[in-house]
């Protein structure tokens, strides 16, 4: 009995020492739960949990926001039952460094970056415009007009990065005139064919419309038919063709004709449409006002009607709805405005009127909305506002000197004071906002519609934020550093460093 008691006593002592040693090397939650980092992560984790367990009692407060799908709670298969799966790839973030001509394709799952070198100079369009509907091809115009046959339209396979040159953009004669500085019109043509809005994919992905000058001294409209691997020239006027865009059905192609007038300003002569793939039945859709320096497409109300406006020396004017079938053009807002946003889901329009535009029309500066059930734009929120973004979830995001406002077409939303800009996740459940360095630097995570930040993501000034399509992570550009943050940890994983401090990265995500 005595020996057994001693043995038992030694065993208890050893277990106590082991337990004490474990506490020294592996702190319990009570020992770190009070730190700021832990409190921030706990708040985010709680928000994540509430996102998936929201009850009907509190649904009203976020009724206009989309929700994430529920987790799959089916039992995990045992080792014997599971089958090997190929390694997961993507999503990929594609971003361009225009000064170097380098296109970067970052695999968010593998954490690797593929570098694709394009000829300098790269004429950057909106990358969303450059991406094919199937998200497997990127179309870019790149190259120097001083190098024969280098300035061209290129297709880049995603995510592999293979480059294919589809067509030069200028004829040999025009390139010679530019190299020898012989004719001003050659430089006019170069300006048009390298505009940011000079190419457009058809929604079905078969056609790529682009402007080039291969047969005339002026810019003409061309279409690359991917199905037949063929390029067609669709017009050949003395004026310059520009700004192709497509309706949802891919059955028409709309563009405008521009001329350079005596004062050195561009003037929009007409907006036309033709049938595709027959390339016939061309009609003039409308004639812009004499003061128009160019027409801008906003979006499609339906398969027949689109919205556009004119750019003038006074700013944007004459917001209109144009019907392809009836050729009828209706002015929705006659006067000047600063920004416009369109939500195709609700078919709602939002305008920002700055102080100058509002004063000329006897209106109050602020945000105005036009919904399908209304005939006039109504004031949503007064104030001085700058940028306007339409989100896939049917919400609008504006920012100004007083902060950031996120709202739906009816004007309901939430306000973030002292933030400079914000990006809403595609799911609508998360929002990253950042300050301008004067009021509140760095970036913070919010869960709409709450205006209280869950946690600070980064302390340094932020230039831009880009969300993954699945809302599981996002990129942050800050002081020449590009970071990738993924839920739930939201750690700052460095993707690229030593980038130019003033670099504005144009980025898009593909799946």
N, C-alpha and C positions, 0 to 999 in steps of 0.2 A: 504493500500500500504506500509506503514512504517513497520508494523509488518512482512509482507511478505518479505520485503527487509532484515530485521534483521535475519529472519529465514534462508533465502537463504545465507546470509553471514556466519552464524554459520555452516551451512552445508558445505560450501566451506572450512571453516577453519578446520573442523573435517576431511574432505577428505584429505586435505593437510597434516595434522598430521599423518593420517594413511599411506599415501604414503611415508612420511618421515621415519615412523617407519619401513615400509617394506624395505626401502633401507638400514636401519641399520642392520636388521636381515637377509636379503637375498640380497647379493651383485649382481649387474648387471654384465653381462659378461665383461663390460669395466673395472670393478674393479679387475678382476683376470686374464684377458687374457694375461698379460705380464709376468706371473710367468713361470719359467722353466718347471714345471710339466704341466701347461696348454699348453705351446707351443709344448711340446713333444706329448701330447695327440691330439692336434689339427693336428699336422703333420701326426700322425697315422690315425686319422679320415679322413683326406684329402686323404691319400693313400688308405684307405678302399673304399672311394667314387670313386676314380679314377679307382680302380680295377674293379668296376662294371659298369663304364661309359666310358671305354676306346674307343676312336673313331678309325676309320680305318686309320686316318692320322698318328697316332703314334703306330700302331700295329707292325711295323717293328722292333722297338727297343726291343721288347720282343717276337718276333715271335717264338723263340724256347722254350719258357716257357709255360706250361699249365696254363689255367685260371680257376678261380673258377666259378661254375655255377651261373647264375643270380638269384637274389631274386625273390620269387613268389610275384608278385604285384597284384594278384587277390584280390577283395574286402574281407575284414574281415567279416565273418558272424555275424549277430546280435545275441544278447543273446538268443532270441527265436529260432533262426535257428540252433545254435550250439548244438552239442551233447557231453556229457561227454566223456573225453578221459582218459585212464589209465595213471598214473604218468609215466613220461619219465624216463628211466633208462639208465645208461652208457653214453658214453663209459667207459670202465674200464682200469685202468693201473695196470699191474701186475709187482711187483718187489720183488726181493729176497734179504734177508739179510743172506748170506751164513753162517756167524759165529754163528748166533742164530738159523738157520734152519727155520726161519719164512718167509712164503710167504704172501705178502700183496696184497689184491685186493681192489683197490681204485675206488669207483664209482664217476666219475667226475661230474655227474649231481646232485647226492644226497649229495656229499661232505663227504661220510662215507668210512671207511676202514674196511674190513674184514680180520682178521689175521688167517692164517692157519699154524699150527705148524707141521713140518715134522721131522722125526728122524734125529739127527745129525749123520753123516756129510751129507750135500747136495752136490752132485757132479754136478756142474752147467754146463750145456751145453749152447750154444747160445740159448736163450729163443725162438727165432724165429724157431729154429729147434725143440724145445720141444712142440710148439703149433700145435694142429691138424689143418688141412685145414678148418674145420668148425668153428674154433676158440672157441669151447666149452670145450676143454679138453687140459690139460697140462701134459706132460709125464716127470717125473724126476726120477733120480736114487739117493737114499738116504739111510742112515743107516750106522752103524758101523759093520765091519766084525767080531768084537770081540763079538757082541751080536748075538746069534743064530737066524737065519731067519729074522734079521732086515734089513740087506743090501738087497735092493730089488728095483724093478721097480714099481713106483707108478703112478697112474692116478688121477689127481685133476680136478673135475668138475668146470667149470667156468660159471657164477660168483659165484656159491653157495659155492664152497670150499670143497665139500665132497671128502674124500681121499679113494682110492681103491688100495690095493696092488695086483699087477698082477702076479709077479713072483719073487722068490729070484734070486740073481745073482751068488751065489756060492753054490756048493754042501756042504753037512755037512763035508765031508772029507777034502775039501779045507779049510773050516773055522777052523777046528781043527788044520790043519797044520799051519795056520796063527797065531792062538792063542798060539800054542806051539813053533812057530818059527822053524818048522821042515825042510821045503824045500823052497829054493829060488824061485823055479818055481811057488809056490803058490802066492808069492808076485808079480811075473811077471804077472800072470793071473789077480790079483786084479787091477794092473795098467792098463791093457788093458780094462777090463770090465767097468771101471769108467772113461775112456777117455771122453772128451767133445763131440767127434763126434761118440759116441757109440750107438746112436739111431736115427731113421729116420722114419717119417710118409710117407706113400704112398700118392701121390697127391689126390687120390680119398677118402682118409680118412679111408679106410677099414683096412689097414694093418699097424702095427707098428713093424718095424725091430729093433732088439737090440742085443747086444752081451752079453753073459753070459757063465758060466762054470758050468753046472748042471750035465753033463754026462761024461765029460772028465776033465783031469787036465789042459787043455788049453781052451782058449776062443773060443766058437763056435757061429755061426749065428743062431738066432731064429727069428720067426715071430709070432706076436700075431694077429690073425684074429678076428676082432671085430664082424664081421657078425655072425660067428659061435662060438664065445667065446672059441677059441682053440689056443694053442701054438704049433708050429711045430719047430723042430730042423732041420736045412737045411744042415749042414755039421758037420764033426767030425774029423778034421785033427790034426796032432801033432802041427802044427804052430798055431798062434793066429789069429783068424778072427777079423777084425776091420773095422770101417768107412763105414757102410752101407749107400747107397743113391739110389734114384729112378729116372727113367725117367718120363717125363710128363704124359705118358700113364699108369703108374702104372703096366706095364706088365713085367718089368724086375727088378731085384734087383742086384746092383753092390756092391762089397766089396773088401777088400784087405786082404792078408795074411802076417803077420809079424813074424819075428823071432829075438831073441836076440843073437847077435854074440859074438865072444870072447872078443872084446874090450868093452863090456857092452853097445853097441849101438843097437838100433832097425834097422832092415833091411827089406825093403819091398820085398817080394818074388814074388808076382803076384797080378794082378787085374783081378777079375773074375766076370761073370754075369750069372744069371740063370733066367729061366722063372717063372712067378708067375701068377696064383696060382698053376700051375702044379708042381712047384719046380723041373723042369727037364731041359734038354737042357742046361747044364752048360758048359760055354766056358771060356777059358783064353783070356781076351781081349788084354792084353799086359804084357810084362815082364819089370819091371822098371830097370833102370841102377843099377849096383852093388853098387853104392854109395848112393842109395836112402834109407833114413831112414823112409820114409813114403810117400804115395801119397795123394794129396789133390785135391778134386773136386772143380772146379770154377763155373760151370754152364752148361746149356744145350743150344746148338745152335738150335737144333730141337729135334724131338722125337727119333731120331736115334743117334745123335752125341753129345758128351759132351767134356768139356775141363778140363784138369787136369795138375798138375805139380808135380815134385819131391822135397822133402826137403832133403838137404844134409848139411854137415858141412860147406860148402861154401855158404849156403843159398838156395833160391828157384832156380831151374833150369828146363830145358826141359819142357817148356810149350807146350802141345800137344793137338791135336784133335783126338778123338777116335770114330769110327763108330761101333755100336753094330751089324749091319747086315753083313758088309763086314769084320769086325775085323781088319780094317785098322787103323793104327796109324800114324798121320802126325805131325812132330815137327814144331811148329809155331815160337818158339824162343828157341834156343839151350842153350844160356848162362845163367849166373846168373842174377837175378833181386831181388828187395827188396819187392815190392808190386804188386798186380795185381787186376784189377777190370773188371767186365764184365757187359754190358748192353744187356739184352736179346731182347729188342725192336729193337735196331739198329744192334744187333749182333756185337758190337764193343768191342775190348779189349784195356785196358789201362795198361801200366806198369810204375813203378817208378824204375829208375836205380840210386842208390846211387853212391857215389864217387868210392868206391872199385869195385862194379860190373861194372860200366862204364869203369873204367881204364883197367880192365882185357880184355875188348872187344874193346878197342880203340874207345869208344864212349863218348859223353858228358853227364854228369850227368843231369837228368831231367825227364820229363814226355813224354812217347812215346805212340802213339795210332795206332791200326790196325783196319781199317774199312773193310767191306765186299768188297768194290771196290778197295782195295789195297792189294798188295802181301807182303809188308814190313811194319814194324813199323816206323813211322815218328815222329820226335821231335815236341812236342806241345809247351813246355815251358822248358827252361833250369833252373837249380837251384837245391838246396838241399831241397828235399821234404820228408815228413814222411808218415803220414797216408793217405789212399785212400779209399773213400767211393763211392759206386754206389748208386744212388738214384732212386726211382720208376719212376720219371719223365724222365729218360734217361739222367741225368746229372751226372757228377763226381765232387767230392769235395776232394781237397788235401790241406794239410797244411805244412808249413815249417817255418824256422827261419824268413823269410821275410814277411809271412802273409798267407792268405787263397786264393785259386784260385778255382773258380767254372766255369766249362766249359762243352760243349757238345762234342760228338765224333769228330767233325770237328775242335775242338780247340778254338771255339768262346766262350767267357765268360766274366767274370769280376773278378777283383782282389781286395781284402781287405787287405790293409797294416796294419801291427801291430796287427792283430788278430791271436789267437793261434789255434782256431778250430771253426767249424760252423756246423749247421744242417739246411738243407733245408726242408721246410714244404712239405707234400705229394702233395699239389696242385701246388707247385713250385712258389707261389706268395710271400712267406715270407721266411726270413732266420734269424736265431739267431746266432750271432757270439760272441765269448768271448776271452778275453786276458789271458796272462799267469801271470799277476801280476807285470811284469817288464815293459812291454811296455804300456799296457792298461788293467787294471783289470776290472772285472765286465763283463756284457753281454749287447749287443745292438741289436736292431731290424732293419733289412734292408728290402727293397723291391727290389728284383732283376729286372733289372740288375744294379741298382744304387749302387754305392759304398759309398754313404753318409748315415749314420745311421739316422733313423727316431727318435729314442729315446733310452736313456739308461734304461735298464730294472732293473738292479741290480748293485750295486757298488762293492760288495764283490766278491772274486775269485770264479769261477764257475768250477765244475768238469764235469758236463754232462748236456745235454738237450735232451728231448724226446718229439716229437710232437704227438698230437692226430691224428688219421686217417683222421678226417674231417678238419684238419688244423685250427680249431677254438680255439685251446689252446695248451699249452705245459707245461712240467715239467722242473724245474731247480733245480739241486742239488748244494748247495753252503755251504761250511763250516759246514757240519753236519745238514743242514736244507734242507728239500724238499719242494719246492713251486709249486703251480699250478697257471698259468696265463692264463686268458681267454680274448679274444677280446670282446668289444673294450676297456675295462678299463685297462686290463693287470695289475691288482692289484696282489700283492704278497700274496696269500693265503697260509698259512702254512699247509702242509699235515702231515709232520713228523718232529720232532726236536730231538736234542740230539743223532743224529746218529754218529757213529765213524767218525772222521775227515778224515781218509784215506779210508773210505768205497767207493768202486766203485759199484754203483747199476746197475745191469743188469735189464733192464725194457722193457716191451712191452705193446702195447695198443691192446685191443680187443673191438669189437663192438657187 
